[in-house]
Amino acid sequence: MATRKPGLTPIAAGVALVLLAGCSGGLQSTTPSGITAQSRLQAVPRISFGGPVSTLGAVHALHSNGGLIYRAVDATGKTGYVAGSSFYGAVELWTLPDSANNAPDCSIATEDVNDLAFDAKGTLWVPTPTNPTSGTGTVYTYPSGSCTAATFGLTAANGQPSDIAFGTKEEYVSYIVGLPSGSTYLPASIDVFPAKKTSPSANLTNSNIAESLGIAVDKAGTVFWSGLSEVGGGTSSVVEFPDGKGSGKVLALTGFGQIIGMDFDKKQNLVAADADDTTLDIWKPPYKGNPTTTIALQGTPIDVKLDKANKNVYVSDVANSSIDVYTYPKGKYEYSITNGFTTTGSEPVQVIGVAVSLPGSN
């Protein structure tokens, strides 16, 4: 187990992504009977479920119009960026390096955000649950060097969009849960979107995952999906889909608590955020048994991204409301980014997602 900072509450086994029907008092009545509304970090006492919803319409209008303000626009694609999302209403973007903890270059106002990612061209993709009561959402795109959201986006028709990852020819969007069906939720799933298409060509599911936590794609096109066997709890596992197809199989991983975000380094080692153990767990191919390496962290990790050079690893730390930067693979703590993550209304800051663009070397 990693050493936690004094005063931090250990996270319990039930770390789960947000079922948005329960994220504000005004929406809780939409939760189907027999299903308890969950928070992504339901077991952390300081996370509350109450909060105003009257501003959501205005905030969403700002997001849809692209509300981006860059301190310094770089259209050359040579500048690296790090982006972080806080669940209750913002995505922040900083130019790398940012060891001085500068104010963000960019702020995107939005209702709720989960994980996010940059593609190979530096476009930022932001999965946003647009309609918490129906479970649908949109994946917005922000081109590198642009101050406005692109017109191109993905419609999340099979649930609340949770995370996104990129293959060579497809985009993969994972869903926390499906649309309500009677008194239960449909299982979580992954939609496969052909590049430049707004509608999915396939949908991936596996009986071992009822709630999605994270998604990553290796250089061979294999899709890795982390999740829980029950909505809001159950067994944590990682399922792989070779070539992004089929019914998937559970990896024989051991020695971890609960895996959420994932990434791959240049050697195709699987780097996973272990929220229960407050560590980064690293497995070499073929990904079985105990982690090859474990990096102790100073807070609770939700998402993890490596820079292009694999010199640094960026971790969204929900316990400290920060993005923490470590050397890779040694895992020496370097600095944290907190400037720009502020409380929205009565809700605390929950730093959920992190993404690093090309070139991404710090």
LINDAFEN-V120991 format. One record per run of one state. SS is the DSSP state (a for helix, b for strand, c for the rest). FROM is the first residue (numbers start at 0). TO is the last residue. If there is no record, write none. Layout:
<<SS;FROM;TO> <SS;FROM;TO>>
This chain:
<<c;0;18> <a;19;21> <c;22;23> <a;24;29> <c;30;54> <a;55;63> <c;64;79> <b;80;85> <c;86;88> <b;89;94> <c;95;104> <b;105;108> <c;109;114> <b;115;117> <c;118;122> <b;123;130> <c;131;134> <b;135;141> <c;142;151> <b;152;155> <c;156;159> <b;160;165> <c;166;168> <b;169;174> <c;175;178> <b;179;180> <c;181;182> <b;183;184> <c;185;187> <b;188;193> <c;194;198> <b;199;203> <c;204;209> <b;210;216> <c;217;221> <b;222;229> <c;230;231> <b;232;240> <a;241;243> <c;244;247> <b;248;249> <c;250;251> <b;252;252> <c;253;257> <b;258;263> <c;264;268> <b;269;273> <c;274;277> <b;278;282> <c;283;287> <b;288;288> <c;289;291> <b;292;295> <c;296;299> <b;300;305> <c;306;310> <b;311;316> <c;317;320> <b;321;326> <c;327;331> <b;332;336> <c;337;342> <b;343;343> <c;344;345> <b;346;346> <c;347;349> <b;350;355> <c;356;361>>
